[in-house]
Amino acid sequence: MKRLNFPLSVILLVVPCAVLAAFTHYPAVKSLINSFWSMGTRRRPSQFIGLENYQTLLADGTLHQIIWNSTLYAIVTIPAAIALSIGMALLVNAKLPGTALMRLSFFLPTMMPMIAVANIWLFFYAPGIGLISQIFVLFGLQPINFLGSASTSLWSMMAVAVWKEAGLFMIFYLAALQAVPPNLKEAARIEGAGPIRIFFDIVLPLLKPTTVFVAVNALINSFRLIDHVIVMTKGGPNNSSALLLYYIFEVTFGYRDSAYGSTLTVFMVLLLGLMALIQFKILDRKTHYQ
């Protein structure tokens, strides 16, 4: 009997597809199926309940607040991270003294685990003894409990996310800036255009493909990051800093309701797909690709 010798290219093609199917496609399909069943126990096995979990989802008051938190979180962090990363990319691309050190310092938060970043910012936010409180006292201001107040907890989470993500996005914008043809900027200078006019009329339009890529990734990150929420606030106070993925985690593993957790997962995937499609339609419409 002859042995079958599969070429290496077939193995390299099949193995990644199998891993992707096992850890991405199968859980997604399993979550969709589980969303139509009730939560099972030892005494009462799960039963098919159709769209009942989705009816519960529509009437879930806590989910409504968390959707608002997640929407506000995305609306604020995505433009802020993009604007900050473009600014840092322009700064490190200007060939100023100490550029290598600036690149390292800007990119350092990205290399750190989110749990480590959250613990660093816990020290910043600690009321009375934290760095920010000490600065407030230095200027004669009262310290603020940023993580313990419903009006500031979510905004504090946003600052952590922007600080962590901007360094990664800076790398993409730096590569895009270095790909801008120098003759275009030189021609604009000959015509009398200043640095601000050159940036908005020449450089920024050429950065739109990178912006599309960064915006979609920032959108996904705004819904998938929960480490800082778990470490810093656990969604409190009164769900004021809870995000959608944290709520899914809490329902599935805290309340052990895997059926409703699967329903929330399906909802989040559909929501992310819709928002990414809208971003592509809006940002990609007038994008110039070289």
MITOR-80858 format. One record per residue (C-alpha): residue number from 1; residue in one letter; x, y, z. Coordinates in pm, 1 decimal, always signed. Example, Ala and Ser with C-alpha at 12.3 -4.5 7.8 and 13.67 -1.06 7.14 Angstrom:
2
<atom 1, "A", <+1230.0, -450.0, +780.0>>;
<atom 2, "S", <+1367.0, -106.0, +714.0>>;
This chain:
290
<atom 1, "M", <+0.0, +0.0, +0.0>>;
<atom 2, "K", <+148.0, +333.3, -104.7>>;
<atom 3, "R", <+182.7, +610.2, +151.0>>;
<atom 4, "L", <+22.9, +942.3, +69.8>>;
<atom 5, "N", <+270.4, +1228.8, +82.8>>;
<atom 6, "F", <+84.7, +1554.2, +126.7>>;
<atom 7, "P", <+281.0, +1855.1, +7.9>>;
<atom 8, "L", <+387.2, +2104.4, +272.3>>;
<atom 9, "S", <+180.0, +2377.8, +108.7>>;
<atom 10, "V", <-140.2, +2179.4, +169.2>>;
<atom 11, "I", <-53.2, +2134.4, +537.1>>;
<atom 12, "L", <+27.2, +2503.2, +576.4>>;
<atom 13, "L", <-309.9, +2585.5, +421.5>>;
<atom 14, "V", <-521.5, +2333.1, +612.4>>;
<atom 15, "V", <-378.6, +2385.4, +962.6>>;
<atom 16, "P", <-453.1, +2761.3, +989.6>>;
<atom 17, "C", <-801.9, +2705.8, +847.3>>;
<atom 18, "A", <-866.7, +2429.6, +1101.8>>;
<atom 19, "V", <-743.7, +2648.0, +1388.7>>;
<atom 20, "L", <-957.0, +2938.6, +1266.6>>;
<atom 21, "A", <-1263.9, +2715.5, +1240.0>>;
<atom 22, "A", <-1207.4, +2560.3, +1583.4>>;
<atom 23, "F", <-1152.1, +2885.0, +1775.2>>;
<atom 24, "T", <-1360.6, +3133.7, +1574.8>>;
<atom 25, "H", <-1627.4, +2982.0, +1350.5>>;
<atom 26, "Y", <-1733.2, +2696.0, +1578.6>>;
<atom 27, "P", <-1780.2, +2920.1, +1888.9>>;
<atom 28, "A", <-1977.5, +3169.2, +1678.7>>;
<atom 29, "V", <-2211.4, +2901.6, +1544.1>>;
<atom 30, "K", <-2238.6, +2743.7, +1890.6>>;
<atom 31, "S", <-2334.2, +3079.1, +2044.1>>;
<atom 32, "L", <-2601.0, +3128.9, +1778.4>>;
<atom 33, "I", <-2749.0, +2785.0, +1851.4>>;
<atom 34, "N", <-2735.3, +2831.9, +2230.1>>;
<atom 35, "S", <-2921.7, +3161.0, +2204.2>>;
<atom 36, "F", <-3237.3, +2968.3, +2109.4>>;
<atom 37, "W", <-3221.1, +2743.4, +2417.5>>;
<atom 38, "S", <-3285.3, +2803.3, +2785.3>>;
<atom 39, "M", <-3023.7, +2783.8, +3058.6>>;
<atom 40, "G", <-2988.8, +2423.5, +3169.6>>;
<atom 41, "T", <-2926.7, +2289.3, +3521.0>>;
<atom 42, "R", <-2865.5, +1943.4, +3663.8>>;
<atom 43, "R", <-3230.6, +1898.8, +3751.4>>;
<atom 44, "R", <-3380.1, +2083.5, +3456.8>>;
<atom 45, "P", <-3208.5, +2037.1, +3119.1>>;
<atom 46, "S", <-3210.4, +2319.9, +2867.5>>;
<atom 47, "Q", <-3508.5, +2345.0, +2634.7>>;
<atom 48, "F", <-3565.6, +2505.4, +2297.8>>;
<atom 49, "I", <-3737.7, +2841.3, +2359.7>>;
<atom 50, "G", <-3706.6, +3010.3, +2019.7>>;
<atom 51, "L", <-3674.0, +3388.7, +2037.1>>;
<atom 52, "E", <-3748.6, +3419.2, +2407.2>>;
<atom 53, "N", <-3389.9, +3515.8, +2492.5>>;
<atom 54, "Y", <-3402.5, +3790.5, +2231.3>>;
<atom 55, "Q", <-3727.4, +3920.6, +2381.4>>;
<atom 56, "T", <-3551.2, +3931.7, +2718.8>>;
<atom 57, "L", <-3266.2, +4119.8, +2553.2>>;
<atom 58, "L", <-3498.0, +4387.6, +2416.7>>;
<atom 59, "A", <-3654.9, +4438.9, +2762.5>>;
<atom 60, "D", <-3323.2, +4437.1, +2954.4>>;
<atom 61, "G", <-3290.9, +4778.7, +3118.6>>;
<atom 62, "T", <-2932.7, +4712.7, +3227.9>>;
<atom 63, "L", <-2838.0, +4631.1, +2869.4>>;
<atom 64, "H", <-2984.1, +4961.7, +2752.0>>;
<atom 65, "Q", <-2754.6, +5153.0, +2986.2>>;
<atom 66, "I", <-2455.6, +4941.9, +2886.5>>;
<atom 67, "I", <-2525.3, +5000.1, +2516.0>>;
<atom 68, "W", <-2523.8, +5372.3, +2588.2>>;
<atom 69, "N", <-2194.4, +5335.5, +2778.9>>;
<atom 70, "S", <-2037.4, +5135.1, +2494.6>>;
<atom 71, "T", <-2161.8, +5377.9, +2228.9>>;
<atom 72, "L", <-2028.5, +5680.7, +2415.3>>;
<atom 73, "Y", <-1703.6, +5495.2, +2481.1>>;
<atom 74, "A", <-1657.9, +5422.7, +2108.7>>;
<atom 75, "I", <-1763.6, +5771.4, +1994.2>>;
<atom 76, "V", <-1507.8, +5935.3, +2223.5>>;
<atom 77, "T", <-1212.3, +5694.0, +2218.6>>;
<atom 78, "I", <-1195.9, +5628.9, +1843.5>>;
<atom 79, "P", <-1156.7, +5993.4, +1726.7>>;
<atom 80, "A", <-938.6, +6075.1, +2028.0>>;
<atom 81, "A", <-702.2, +5782.5, +1962.2>>;
<atom 82, "I", <-684.1, +5865.2, +1589.8>>;
<atom 83, "A", <-615.3, +6235.1, +1648.5>>;
<atom 84, "L", <-352.3, +6161.8, +1914.8>>;
<atom 85, "S", <-181.1, +5896.2, +1702.1>>;
<atom 86, "I", <-164.3, +6129.7, +1399.6>>;
<atom 87, "G", <-13.9, +6401.2, +1619.6>>;
<atom 88, "M", <+247.8, +6162.8, +1759.0>>;
<atom 89, "A", <+327.4, +6030.5, +1410.7>>;
<atom 90, "L", <+381.1, +6383.8, +1281.3>>;
<atom 91, "L", <+605.7, +6457.3, +1577.5>>;
<atom 92, "V", <+829.6, +6152.3, +1540.1>>;
<atom 93, "N", <+837.5, +6197.0, +1159.3>>;
<atom 94, "A", <+970.5, +6552.1, +1190.2>>;
<atom 95, "K", <+1331.3, +6431.8, +1249.6>>;
<atom 96, "L", <+1368.3, +6626.4, +1573.0>>;
<atom 97, "P", <+1641.5, +6550.4, +1830.1>>;
<atom 98, "G", <+1552.3, +6247.7, +2040.8>>;
<atom 99, "T", <+1315.2, +6098.4, +1783.4>>;
<atom 100, "A", <+1413.9, +5740.4, +1869.5>>;
<atom 101, "L", <+1339.7, +5800.8, +2238.2>>;
<atom 102, "M", <+1005.6, +5958.5, +2151.9>>;
<atom 103, "R", <+907.1, +5660.1, +1937.6>>;
<atom 104, "L", <+993.7, +5423.4, +2219.7>>;
<atom 105, "S", <+805.3, +5625.7, +2482.1>>;
<atom 106, "F", <+496.2, +5660.3, +2261.3>>;
<atom 107, "F", <+492.8, +5289.2, +2175.3>>;
<atom 108, "L", <+572.2, +5163.1, +2527.3>>;
<atom 109, "P", <+208.2, +5157.5, +2653.5>>;
<atom 110, "T", <+113.1, +4934.3, +2359.6>>;
<atom 111, "M", <+371.9, +4673.6, +2459.2>>;
<atom 112, "M", <+236.6, +4652.0, +2814.7>>;
<atom 113, "P", <-48.5, +4414.8, +2905.4>>;
<atom 114, "M", <-377.9, +4588.6, +2971.6>>;
<atom 115, "I", <-381.0, +4455.6, +3328.7>>;
<atom 116, "A", <-46.4, +4624.1, +3395.4>>;
<atom 117, "V", <-172.9, +4946.2, +3237.3>>;
<atom 118, "A", <-486.6, +4934.0, +3453.1>>;
<atom 119, "N", <-280.2, +4893.5, +3770.5>>;
<atom 120, "I", <-61.9, +5190.2, +3673.1>>;
<atom 121, "W", <-369.4, +5405.2, +3622.4>>;
<atom 122, "L", <-514.4, +5284.0, +3952.9>>;
<atom 123, "F", <-222.1, +5464.6, +4113.8>>;
<atom 124, "F", <-293.7, +5775.8, +3904.6>>;
<atom 125, "Y", <-662.4, +5777.2, +3999.7>>;
<atom 126, "A", <-633.0, +5677.8, +4368.2>>;
<atom 127, "P", <-818.4, +5946.2, +4569.0>>;
<atom 128, "G", <-598.2, +6134.1, +4813.7>>;
<atom 129, "I", <-271.9, +5949.7, +4745.5>>;
<atom 130, "G", <-274.7, +5915.3, +4367.6>>;
<atom 131, "L", <-62.6, +6121.9, +4129.2>>;
<atom 132, "I", <-358.7, +6319.1, +3991.9>>;
<atom 133, "S", <-487.8, +6391.5, +4343.0>>;
<atom 134, "Q", <-143.4, +6516.0, +4447.0>>;
<atom 135, "I", <-139.3, +6751.4, +4147.6>>;
<atom 136, "F", <-485.3, +6879.8, +4243.1>>;
<atom 137, "V", <-370.4, +6943.5, +4601.2>>;
<atom 138, "L", <-62.7, +7124.0, +4469.8>>;
<atom 139, "F", <-290.9, +7373.9, +4292.9>>;
<atom 140, "G", <-531.2, +7402.0, +4586.2>>;
<atom 141, "L", <-805.3, +7185.2, +4434.3>>;
<atom 142, "Q", <-1007.4, +6909.9, +4600.2>>;
<atom 143, "P", <-914.9, +6550.9, +4502.2>>;
<atom 144, "I", <-1170.7, +6364.8, +4289.7>>;
<atom 145, "N", <-1261.9, +5998.0, +4322.2>>;
<atom 146, "F", <-1248.6, +5934.1, +3948.4>>;
<atom 147, "L", <-1332.4, +5563.4, +3965.9>>;
<atom 148, "G", <-1583.9, +5587.2, +4249.3>>;
<atom 149, "S", <-1811.5, +5847.0, +4090.4>>;
<atom 150, "A", <-2074.5, +5758.6, +3832.5>>;
<atom 151, "S", <-2009.1, +6083.6, +3644.8>>;
<atom 152, "T", <-1633.7, +6024.3, +3595.9>>;
<atom 153, "S", <-1575.5, +5645.8, +3598.9>>;
<atom 154, "L", <-1649.5, +5588.2, +3228.6>>;
<atom 155, "W", <-1443.2, +5888.1, +3120.5>>;
<atom 156, "S", <-1155.6, +5754.7, +3329.1>>;
<atom 157, "M", <-1178.2, +5425.8, +3140.3>>;
<atom 158, "M", <-1168.2, +5616.9, +2812.2>>;
<atom 159, "A", <-845.0, +5793.5, +2907.7>>;
<atom 160, "V", <-678.7, +5458.8, +2981.1>>;
<atom 161, "A", <-789.4, +5311.9, +2646.0>>;
<atom 162, "V", <-670.4, +5612.1, +2442.5>>;
<atom 163, "W", <-334.7, +5616.1, +2623.0>>;
<atom 164, "K", <-287.0, +5245.3, +2552.8>>;
<atom 165, "E", <-397.0, +5236.7, +2186.2>>;
<atom 166, "A", <-256.7, +5559.3, +2042.7>>;
<atom 167, "G", <+99.9, +5425.4, +2031.6>>;
<atom 168, "L", <+0.9, +5128.0, +1815.0>>;
<atom 169, "F", <-195.1, +5344.1, +1571.5>>;
<atom 170, "M", <+98.3, +5585.6, +1557.9>>;
<atom 171, "I", <+307.3, +5312.5, +1389.2>>;
<atom 172, "F", <+55.4, +5278.4, +1106.0>>;
<atom 173, "Y", <+32.5, +5654.2, +1053.9>>;
<atom 174, "L", <+411.3, +5688.8, +1067.1>>;
<atom 175, "A", <+445.7, +5434.3, +786.3>>;
<atom 176, "A", <+175.8, +5616.6, +587.7>>;
<atom 177, "L", <+347.2, +5953.5, +637.7>>;
<atom 178, "Q", <+676.8, +5816.3, +514.2>>;
<atom 179, "A", <+500.3, +5691.1, +199.5>>;
<atom 180, "V", <+368.8, +6038.8, +106.4>>;
<atom 181, "P", <+556.2, +6155.3, -208.4>>;
<atom 182, "P", <+786.0, +6444.8, -110.9>>;
<atom 183, "N", <+739.0, +6612.3, -450.7>>;
<atom 184, "L", <+372.4, +6681.7, -369.8>>;
<atom 185, "K", <+460.9, +6875.6, -57.1>>;
<atom 186, "E", <+746.5, +7051.4, -234.8>>;
<atom 187, "A", <+514.4, +7161.9, -516.1>>;
<atom 188, "A", <+268.5, +7297.5, -258.9>>;
<atom 189, "R", <+544.8, +7495.4, -86.2>>;
<atom 190, "I", <+645.8, +7647.7, -420.4>>;
<atom 191, "E", <+284.9, +7756.9, -468.5>>;
<atom 192, "G", <+299.0, +7930.7, -130.4>>;
<atom 193, "A", <+108.9, +7680.6, +85.0>>;
<atom 194, "G", <+197.7, +7672.5, +454.2>>;
<atom 195, "P", <+243.4, +7362.3, +675.3>>;
<atom 196, "I", <-121.1, +7358.9, +789.7>>;
<atom 197, "R", <-255.0, +7388.8, +434.1>>;
<atom 198, "I", <-19.5, +7114.5, +315.3>>;
<atom 199, "F", <-133.7, +6881.7, +592.5>>;
<atom 200, "F", <-508.1, +6924.0, +536.4>>;
<atom 201, "D", <-501.1, +6940.4, +155.2>>;
<atom 202, "I", <-229.4, +6685.4, +73.1>>;
<atom 203, "V", <-117.3, +6472.7, +365.7>>;
<atom 204, "L", <-451.1, +6406.5, +537.6>>;
<atom 205, "P", <-631.6, +6284.3, +220.4>>;
<atom 206, "L", <-344.8, +6041.9, +156.0>>;
<atom 207, "L", <-383.6, +5911.1, +512.8>>;
<atom 208, "K", <-746.5, +5809.7, +460.5>>;
<atom 209, "P", <-673.6, +5442.3, +374.0>>;
<atom 210, "T", <-481.6, +5415.2, +700.5>>;
<atom 211, "T", <-762.9, +5593.0, +882.1>>;
<atom 212, "V", <-1015.9, +5340.1, +751.8>>;
<atom 213, "F", <-800.6, +5054.8, +878.9>>;
<atom 214, "V", <-731.5, +5220.6, +1214.8>>;
<atom 215, "A", <-1095.0, +5322.8, +1269.7>>;
<atom 216, "V", <-1226.2, +4970.0, +1216.9>>;
<atom 217, "N", <-962.7, +4825.3, +1449.6>>;
<atom 218, "A", <-1033.2, +5094.0, +1709.6>>;
<atom 219, "L", <-1403.7, +5009.2, +1688.0>>;
<atom 220, "I", <-1333.5, +4641.9, +1752.4>>;
<atom 221, "N", <-1098.5, +4729.2, +2038.7>>;
<atom 222, "S", <-1358.8, +4953.0, +2200.3>>;
<atom 223, "F", <-1589.5, +4651.7, +2234.8>>;
<atom 224, "R", <-1337.5, +4377.1, +2312.0>>;
<atom 225, "L", <-1126.1, +4535.9, +2586.7>>;
<atom 226, "I", <-1253.5, +4450.3, +2935.1>>;
<atom 227, "D", <-932.7, +4395.8, +3134.5>>;
<atom 228, "H", <-919.4, +4754.1, +3261.1>>;
<atom 229, "V", <-1287.7, +4743.6, +3356.3>>;
<atom 230, "I", <-1238.2, +4424.7, +3560.8>>;
<atom 231, "V", <-927.2, +4557.3, +3735.5>>;
<atom 232, "M", <-1034.3, +4916.5, +3796.8>>;
<atom 233, "T", <-1413.2, +4937.4, +3847.8>>;
<atom 234, "K", <-1583.9, +4601.6, +3780.7>>;
<atom 235, "G", <-1846.2, +4800.2, +3592.8>>;
<atom 236, "G", <-1935.6, +5022.6, +3887.0>>;
<atom 237, "P", <-2057.0, +5229.2, +4039.7>>;
<atom 238, "N", <-2409.6, +5122.5, +3942.1>>;
<atom 239, "N", <-2301.3, +4998.5, +3594.4>>;
<atom 240, "S", <-2177.8, +5345.6, +3502.5>>;
<atom 241, "S", <-1851.4, +5208.2, +3356.6>>;
<atom 242, "A", <-1973.4, +4865.5, +3239.9>>;
<atom 243, "L", <-1920.4, +4786.9, +2871.3>>;
<atom 244, "L", <-2094.5, +4530.1, +2652.8>>;
<atom 245, "L", <-1824.6, +4261.5, +2660.3>>;
<atom 246, "Y", <-1792.2, +4296.3, +3037.8>>;
<atom 247, "Y", <-2168.6, +4249.1, +3070.3>>;
<atom 248, "I", <-2145.2, +3933.9, +2857.3>>;
<atom 249, "F", <-1863.2, +3809.0, +3080.6>>;
<atom 250, "E", <-2061.7, +3887.3, +3394.7>>;
<atom 251, "V", <-2381.1, +3719.8, +3269.9>>;
<atom 252, "T", <-2203.3, +3410.2, +3138.1>>;
<atom 253, "F", <-1953.2, +3344.5, +3417.6>>;
<atom 254, "G", <-2091.5, +3549.2, +3708.6>>;
<atom 255, "Y", <-2459.4, +3457.0, +3676.3>>;
<atom 256, "R", <-2376.4, +3132.1, +3489.6>>;
<atom 257, "D", <-2646.0, +3204.0, +3230.4>>;
<atom 258, "S", <-2469.7, +3079.9, +2918.1>>;
<atom 259, "A", <-2789.3, +3092.9, +2709.3>>;
<atom 260, "Y", <-2846.9, +3464.8, +2763.2>>;
<atom 261, "G", <-2470.4, +3523.9, +2737.9>>;
<atom 262, "S", <-2478.8, +3359.5, +2393.6>>;
<atom 263, "T", <-2769.0, +3585.5, +2296.5>>;
<atom 264, "L", <-2570.3, +3891.2, +2402.3>>;
<atom 265, "T", <-2270.0, +3761.1, +2205.7>>;
<atom 266, "V", <-2476.3, +3727.2, +1888.2>>;
<atom 267, "F", <-2610.1, +4078.0, +1942.7>>;
<atom 268, "M", <-2257.5, +4218.8, +1986.2>>;
<atom 269, "V", <-2127.5, +4046.1, +1670.9>>;
<atom 270, "L", <-2417.9, +4180.4, +1464.8>>;
<atom 271, "L", <-2371.7, +4527.1, +1612.7>>;
<atom 272, "L", <-1999.6, +4529.5, +1536.0>>;
<atom 273, "G", <-2061.9, +4409.9, +1181.4>>;
<atom 274, "L", <-2319.2, +4682.2, +1121.7>>;
<atom 275, "M", <-2097.1, +4955.7, +1264.7>>;
<atom 276, "A", <-1793.9, +4836.7, +1065.5>>;
<atom 277, "L", <-2003.7, +4836.1, +747.4>>;
<atom 278, "I", <-2116.6, +5192.9, +816.1>>;
<atom 279, "Q", <-1756.6, +5298.7, +876.9>>;
<atom 280, "F", <-1642.1, +5147.0, +549.1>>;
<atom 281, "K", <-1926.3, +5315.3, +359.5>>;
<atom 282, "I", <-1853.7, +5657.2, +509.8>>;
<atom 283, "L", <-1473.4, +5657.0, +526.6>>;
<atom 284, "D", <-1403.3, +5455.1, +213.3>>;
<atom 285, "R", <-1623.2, +5663.6, -16.3>>;
<atom 286, "K", <-1368.7, +5939.5, -86.3>>;
<atom 287, "T", <-1052.7, +5754.8, +4.6>>;
<atom 288, "H", <-757.4, +5780.2, -229.4>>;
<atom 289, "Y", <-558.6, +5458.8, -269.0>>;
<atom 290, "Q", <-216.1, +5471.7, -427.9>>;
